[in-house]
Amino acid sequence: MALKAGDVIPKFTATDAAGNLFDSESIIGKKGAIIYFYPKDDTSQCTAQACGFRDNYDVFLNLGVEVVGISSDDVDSHQEFAKKYNLPFILLSDSDNAIRKLFGVPSSFLGLLPGRVTYLVDKQGVIQMVFDSLQGMKHVSKMIEKLTK
């Protein structure tokens, strides 16, 4: 069952790009978050999306929102991706798709690709907006639009 606006995000842990264990409770209760699921490191739409979040990272931080990207890529892939594009935010490895399943992120393109879905979550962990689109940069603009209204 896919999570929707008004739902509370489930608690989860995963390994970040530095190899450290990330716990969702390290953010929830302290600040808002943009949690975005994407198909694969270093592909055109995923890179555009990540660089869009990078280029607007200060905007999000100033609005009290942390950015967290999640894909099934391993830690080494995330390290290379973050270094290559100078990504300042958290990238989590969900190699078994457990977090993707917790959130109910649907597959896209006839079930062949992992879905691209972004969740805007308030400080208490309540989802304020869910955005589902294959176009990576639209996710960034939709989050800015929602946060600055």
BELCORWO-V746226 format. One record per residue. N is the residue number from 1. RES is the residue in three letters. PHI is phi in radians with two decimals (none if undefined). PSI is psi in degrees with one decimal (none if undefined). Layout:
BEGIN
n=N res=RES phi=PHI psi=PSI
n=N res=RES phi=PHI psi=PSI
END
This chain:
BEGIN
n=1 res=MET phi=none psi=123.7
n=2 res=ALA phi=-1.28 psi=136.9
n=3 res=LEU phi=-1.22 psi=148.5
n=4 res=LYS phi=-2.38 psi=171.5
n=5 res=ALA phi=-0.95 psi=135.7
n=6 res=GLY phi=1.72 psi=-20.6
n=7 res=ASP phi=-1.37 psi=154.2
n=8 res=VAL phi=-1.63 psi=134.0
n=9 res=ILE phi=-1.20 psi=147.6
n=10 res=PRO phi=-1.29 psi=154.1
n=11 res=LYS phi=-1.27 psi=142.8
n=12 res=PHE phi=-2.68 psi=159.8
n=13 res=THR phi=-2.29 psi=153.2
n=14 res=ALA phi=-2.84 psi=165.9
n=15 res=THR phi=-1.55 psi=132.3
n=16 res=ASP phi=-1.55 psi=179.9
n=17 res=ALA phi=-1.11 psi=-22.4
n=18 res=ALA phi=-1.53 psi=-2.6
n=19 res=GLY phi=1.54 psi=7.9
n=20 res=ASN phi=-1.59 psi=153.3
n=21 res=LEU phi=-1.39 psi=124.0
n=22 res=PHE phi=-1.77 psi=135.6
n=23 res=ASP phi=-2.07 psi=127.7
n=24 res=SER phi=-1.00 psi=-27.3
n=25 res=GLU phi=-1.23 psi=-9.9
n=26 res=SER phi=-1.28 psi=-16.0
n=27 res=ILE phi=-1.93 psi=-52.3
n=28 res=ILE phi=-1.06 psi=132.5
n=29 res=GLY phi=1.68 psi=-14.1
n=30 res=LYS phi=-1.99 psi=-38.7
n=31 res=LYS phi=-2.77 psi=169.0
n=32 res=GLY phi=-1.32 psi=173.0
n=33 res=ALA phi=-2.62 psi=148.1
n=34 res=ILE phi=-1.88 psi=115.6
n=35 res=ILE phi=-1.94 psi=114.4
n=36 res=TYR phi=-2.12 psi=133.3
n=37 res=PHE phi=-1.74 psi=133.6
n=38 res=TYR phi=-2.40 psi=157.8
n=39 res=PRO phi=-1.19 psi=-51.1
n=40 res=LYS phi=-2.78 psi=138.8
n=41 res=ASP phi=-1.03 psi=145.2
n=42 res=ASP phi=1.07 psi=30.1
n=43 res=THR phi=-1.87 psi=162.8
n=44 res=SER phi=-1.00 psi=-54.6
n=45 res=GLN phi=-1.19 psi=-37.6
n=46 res=CYS phi=-1.19 psi=-37.4
n=47 res=THR phi=-1.19 psi=-44.1
n=48 res=ALA phi=-1.03 psi=-44.0
n=49 res=GLN phi=-1.11 psi=-49.0
n=50 res=ALA phi=-1.06 psi=-41.9
n=51 res=CYS phi=-1.21 psi=-31.5
n=52 res=GLY phi=-1.13 psi=-43.5
n=53 res=PHE phi=-1.16 psi=-37.8
n=54 res=ARG phi=-1.07 psi=-48.8
n=55 res=ASP phi=-1.15 psi=-21.4
n=56 res=ASN phi=-1.96 psi=11.5
n=57 res=TYR phi=-1.00 psi=-43.4
n=58 res=ASP phi=-1.09 psi=-36.9
n=59 res=VAL phi=-1.04 psi=-48.2
n=60 res=PHE phi=-1.12 psi=-45.1
n=61 res=LEU phi=-1.06 psi=-41.3
n=62 res=ASN phi=-1.14 psi=-23.3
n=63 res=LEU phi=-1.59 psi=5.4
n=64 res=GLY phi=1.36 psi=29.6
n=65 res=VAL phi=-2.19 psi=127.9
n=66 res=GLU phi=-1.60 psi=150.1
n=67 res=VAL phi=-1.90 psi=132.8
n=68 res=VAL phi=-2.33 psi=119.8
n=69 res=GLY phi=-1.79 psi=139.5
n=70 res=ILE phi=-2.33 psi=129.4
n=71 res=SER phi=-2.54 psi=175.5
n=72 res=SER phi=-1.48 psi=-0.2
n=73 res=ASP phi=-1.08 psi=152.7
n=74 res=ASP phi=-1.40 psi=173.8
n=75 res=VAL phi=-1.04 psi=-42.7
n=76 res=ASP phi=-1.06 psi=-42.7
n=77 res=SER phi=-1.09 psi=-43.8
n=78 res=HIS phi=-1.10 psi=-39.8
n=79 res=GLN phi=-1.06 psi=-47.6
n=80 res=GLU phi=-1.11 psi=-44.0
n=81 res=PHE phi=-1.07 psi=-47.9
n=82 res=ALA phi=-1.11 psi=-41.0
n=83 res=LYS phi=-1.21 psi=-45.6
n=84 res=LYS phi=-1.03 psi=-39.5
n=85 res=TYR phi=-1.91 psi=9.0
n=86 res=ASN phi=0.94 psi=51.5
n=87 res=LEU phi=-1.45 psi=120.0
n=88 res=PRO phi=-1.55 psi=-6.1
n=89 res=PHE phi=-1.78 psi=175.5
n=90 res=ILE phi=-1.32 psi=129.9
n=91 res=LEU phi=-2.04 psi=128.6
n=92 res=LEU phi=-1.98 psi=141.8
n=93 res=SER phi=-1.62 psi=121.6
n=94 res=ASP phi=-2.08 psi=59.1
n=95 res=SER phi=-1.06 psi=-27.2
n=96 res=ASP phi=-1.73 psi=5.7
n=97 res=ASN phi=1.05 psi=22.2
n=98 res=ALA phi=-1.14 psi=-41.4
n=99 res=ILE phi=-1.25 psi=-40.9
n=100 res=ARG phi=-0.98 psi=-41.9
n=101 res=LYS phi=-1.21 psi=-39.9
n=102 res=LEU phi=-0.99 psi=-40.9
n=103 res=PHE phi=-1.45 psi=-15.1
n=104 res=GLY phi=1.26 psi=33.5
n=105 res=VAL phi=-1.21 psi=119.8
n=106 res=PRO phi=-1.32 psi=156.0
n=107 res=SER phi=-1.32 psi=161.4
n=108 res=SER phi=-2.23 psi=177.8
n=109 res=PHE phi=0.86 psi=64.2
n=110 res=LEU phi=1.04 psi=29.2
n=111 res=GLY phi=1.40 psi=4.9
n=112 res=LEU phi=-1.48 psi=-25.5
n=113 res=LEU phi=-2.06 psi=145.1
n=114 res=PRO phi=-1.08 psi=142.8
n=115 res=GLY phi=-1.21 psi=159.9
n=116 res=ARG phi=-1.99 psi=103.2
n=117 res=VAL phi=-2.34 psi=137.2
n=118 res=THR phi=-2.08 psi=135.8
n=119 res=TYR phi=-2.03 psi=128.1
n=120 res=LEU phi=-1.72 psi=120.2
n=121 res=VAL phi=-2.10 psi=133.4
n=122 res=ASP phi=-1.38 psi=178.0
n=123 res=LYS phi=-0.99 psi=-31.3
n=124 res=GLN phi=-1.50 psi=-1.3
n=125 res=GLY phi=1.58 psi=11.4
n=126 res=VAL phi=-1.56 psi=130.4
n=127 res=ILE phi=-1.24 psi=124.0
n=128 res=GLN phi=-1.67 psi=-25.1
n=129 res=MET phi=-2.81 psi=143.8
n=130 res=VAL phi=-2.16 psi=129.4
n=131 res=PHE phi=-2.21 psi=124.8
n=132 res=ASP phi=-2.14 psi=113.4
n=133 res=SER phi=-2.78 psi=145.4
n=134 res=LEU phi=-1.28 psi=-20.4
n=135 res=GLN phi=-1.45 psi=107.2
n=136 res=GLY phi=-0.99 psi=-46.0
n=137 res=MET phi=-1.18 psi=-25.9
n=138 res=LYS phi=-1.07 psi=-31.4
n=139 res=HIS phi=-1.09 psi=-41.7
n=140 res=VAL phi=-1.15 psi=-50.1
n=141 res=SER phi=-1.13 psi=-36.9
n=142 res=LYS phi=-1.14 psi=-38.1
n=143 res=MET phi=-1.19 psi=-43.5
n=144 res=ILE phi=-1.09 psi=-45.1
n=145 res=GLU phi=-1.02 psi=-47.1
n=146 res=LYS phi=-1.16 psi=-41.2
n=147 res=LEU phi=-1.26 psi=-26.6
n=148 res=THR phi=-1.75 psi=4.6
n=149 res=LYS phi=-1.32 psi=none
END
